Amino acid sequence: MITNNAPRNSIGHILFQYDLYPEKIEQFGKVKKIVTQRGTFALKESSMTRDQAHWFSHVMNRLDKLNYKQFVPLLPTKYGDLTITHGDKTYYLQPWFLEDAQIPEENKEKILFKQLGKLHGLTVKHQEFSEETIKSSYQDLINRWEKRRLEMEHFAEEAEQKTYMSPFELTYLTHYSRLDVMTTTAKNYLKDWHDECLEKKSFRAVLCHGKLDRTHIYYHPNGYGYLFNFEKAVLDTPVRDLAISFRKSFQYTLWSEDQGAEWLDLYQQFLILEAEEKKLFASYLIYPEPIFHCLDLYKKRNGSITELQYVQLLEKRIITMTRVNHFIYKTLFKNESSQPLE
């Protein structure tokens, strides 16, 4: 319980609970760098509710009990709490680390997927089978995908009716039929996952980080990666995390299918995907959401980037989706008779 000696301003109020008295405070987005005589710390501000903060604390305690070492720990208050709720914000404290600036770019994803595999392999459990859960998950995703498909179809129809299309609209329409095929392919893979789960009467769940990419892993000079920002952690299929991390990694470079195969191999050193999970993974990857998102950006454009830049972004994502398709064919289903889209 806070005594009357606690500082009244919000940051002072929070740091008092750690017995920290700052000599210097620097702001980095939602993180404050706190320099004290006891060391340097990172104070993170989040929008987690009390219930979300309770789950977040449980997740971090669970990782510690499982002896998972590759995450940045939370530092408890002097009262033993891992988070502090103040007003409508939740705060937590971690050590401040300096990242290895010398790590080669091509190694970052290798470290990331290796650590993701370790996290999933350590927390994987077969869940009590629920036909209702499988059917509900399938239908919810199908409905969401169909709504997005109709939005993108409407964009194409509007563009076709124009006398003069913009370069972006022309580029989009040139590839629209292939994107539509990708949407159908994603739905087919998802249906296969649904049917195989119902037949197998089993599915697995892991602790998913929820939003893992390069910005949520600390690259240590010792060569290891330490995960942080577990605020969106949830128990779900391992494919959820894997697909999110793959898609986020696509943003940094025009990756190759061989790189994708290497990422998956590193992950599967710790958790091998089952047959139906590969179908779900393929459905998430081949659904052209990155391109649909590009259209969302274009429709909301405010002049901050040029028409040419929008076209270049769209073309890059189209190339990415083509490589995703070949990755699925060459890596996920290399021993099967399915053919890549042309």
Buried (B, 14 or more C-beta within 10 A) or exposed (E): EEEEEEEEEEBEBBBBBBEBEBEEEEEEEEBBBBBBEEEBBBBBBBEBEEEBBBBBBEBBEBBEEEEBEBBBBBBBBEEEBBBBBEEEBBBBBBEBBEEEEEBEEEEBBBBBBBBBBBBBBBBBEEEEEEEEEBEEBBEEBBEEBEEBBEEBBEBBEEBEEEEEBBEBBEBBBEBBEBBBBBBEBBBBBBBBBBBBBBEEEEBBBBBBBBBBBBEBBBBBEEEBBBBBBBBBBBEBBBBBBBBBBBBBBBEEEEBEBEBBBBBBBBBBEBBEBBEBBBBBBBBBBBBBBBBBEBBBEBEEEEEEEEEEEBBBBBBBBBEBBBBBBBBBBBBBBEEEEEEBBE
